[in-house]
Amino acid sequence: MNEKEEWIINYIQELGHIKVVDVLDEKFVNSYIDKFNPRYEVRMIGANKCKELSRLLSGMYKKGLLLRYGMGLKGGAWQDGFPKWVYCYEVN
């Protein structure tokens, strides 16, 4: 496991009662950006877009380090211009 993967696992494990992250979680994405300084696109609303983080989460799922499931965004969680669902990740 590399440094970035270890950081993500530690971040998830240190969360409160909900130990799940996703790429729309502004605090999670910004923490990753602050720690590793990857390329990202600034978003005026919601989390910044970081392709490196998205690829890393997907790769960690494929390695069996994280569990992944899709979650629909509806009601107050979805707004025009946002995806209608997102992958959520938790430690396996």
N, C-alpha and C positions, 0 to 999 in steps of 0.2 A: 504494500500500500504506500502511495506517495504522500507528500506533505499536504497537498490539496485535499486528497481523499480523507486523510486523517482529520483535517480541520472540519470538513463537512460532517463526518461522523460525530466528532466531539460537539459541534454546534447543535446537531439534532438531539444528542443525548442530554445536553444541558438545558434544553427547552423545558418549560413548565409542564403542565399536564397534557398538552397536545404536542407530541414529538413528531411533527410532520413539517416538511418544507416544500416549496414550489417556486417556480421562476417568477411568480407574480407577488411573492412575499418581499415587500420593499426592504424591510429590515435585514432579511437574510441576504438578498442580492447585494445591497449596499455594504454589508459587512464583508462579503466575499471580495467585492471590488476594492474596498479599503485595504484589505489584507494582502491581496495578490496583484493589484493594479493591472487587470486584463483590459483589453479593448472592450468598449461597451457603447451603446447608443443611449443618449439621455432621453428620457420620456418626461413630458410635462406632468402627466398624471400617472400614478402608480409606479411600479418598479422599473428601473432602467433595464434595457435589454442587453444581456451578456451571453453571447453565443457559446463562449468557452465554458461557462457554468452549465448551460443546457447540455452540451456534449458530455461534460464530466459526469453529471447526474445520470444521464442515459448509460454511459459506460460503466458506472458503478452498479447500476441495476443489472446490466448484462453480465458483470463479474459476480453477481450474487451478493454484493455488499449492501445493497439497498433493496427494499420492496418498493413497488410502484403500482399506482392505480390511478385511473382517471376520475376526476371529480367535475361534475357539471357546475357551471356558474350561472345562477339565476337569481331573480329577485334583486336585492341590493348589491349582490356580489358581481353582477354583470352590467356593463355599460357599453354603449355603442362604441365600436372601435377595439374592443377587447375580445379575446377568444371566448367561445361559449363553454369551453372546458379546459382543464389543465391537468398535467400529471402531478401527482403528489408523491413524495418520497419519504420513507421512514427506514430506520436501521433494521436490517434483517436479523 
